């Protein structure tokens, strides 16, 4: 971690809250990413979309 630039006990409290918020935000982003990957996977399976028939050259 980097140095806490906030002064005093109040700064320590603010730093703890901001660190916890950042940790929770990263967990939410990870969960959203996994949900999106699973959603795309199951949509391709449901509608039987095959991307191998498209040739981009």
C-alpha positions as CSV (number, residue, x, y, z in Angstrom):
1,X,0.0,0.0,0.0
2,X,1.0,3.6,-0.5
3,X,1.4,6.1,2.3
4,X,-1.6,7.6,3.9
5,X,-1.5,11.4,3.2
6,X,-4.5,12.1,5.4
7,X,-3.7,13.6,8.8
8,X,-4.6,12.3,12.2
9,X,-7.1,9.8,13.4
10,X,-9.8,11.2,11.2
11,X,-7.5,10.6,8.2
12,X,-7.0,7.0,9.3
13,X,-10.7,6.4,9.4
14,X,-11.2,8.0,6.0
15,X,-8.4,5.9,4.6
16,X,-10.0,2.7,5.9
17,X,-13.3,3.5,4.4
18,X,-11.8,4.3,1.0
19,X,-9.7,1.1,1.0
20,X,-12.8,-1.0,1.8
21,X,-14.8,0.8,-0.9
22,X,-12.0,0.1,-3.4
23,X,-11.9,-3.6,-2.4
24,X,-15.6,-3.9,-2.7
25,X,-15.7,-2.2,-6.1
26,X,-13.0,-4.6,-7.4
27,X,-15.1,-7.5,-6.2
28,X,-18.2,-6.1,-7.9
29,X,-16.3,-5.6,-11.2
30,X,-15.0,-9.1,-11.1
31,X,-18.5,-10.5,-10.4
32,X,-20.0,-8.4,-13.3
33,X,-17.2,-9.6,-15.6
34,X,-17.9,-13.3,-14.8
35,X,-21.6,-12.8,-15.2
36,X,-21.1,-11.2,-18.6
37,X,-18.8,-14.0,-19.8
38,X,-21.3,-16.6,-18.6
39,X,-24.2,-14.7,-20.2
40,X,-22.4,-14.6,-23.6
41,X,-21.4,-18.2,-23.4
42,X,-25.0,-19.4,-22.6
43,X,-26.5,-17.1,-25.3
44,X,-24.2,-18.6,-27.9
45,X,-25.2,-22.1,-26.7
46,X,-28.9,-21.2,-26.6
47,X,-29.1,-19.7,-30.1
48,X,-26.4,-22.0,-31.5
49,X,-24.3,-19.2,-32.8
50,X,-21.1,-20.3,-34.4
51,X,-18.4,-17.8,-34.9
52,X,-16.2,-20.2,-36.8
53,X,-18.2,-19.7,-40.0
54,X,-17.1,-16.1,-40.3
55,X,-13.8,-15.6,-41.9
56,X,-12.3,-12.2,-41.4
57,X,-9.4,-11.8,-43.9
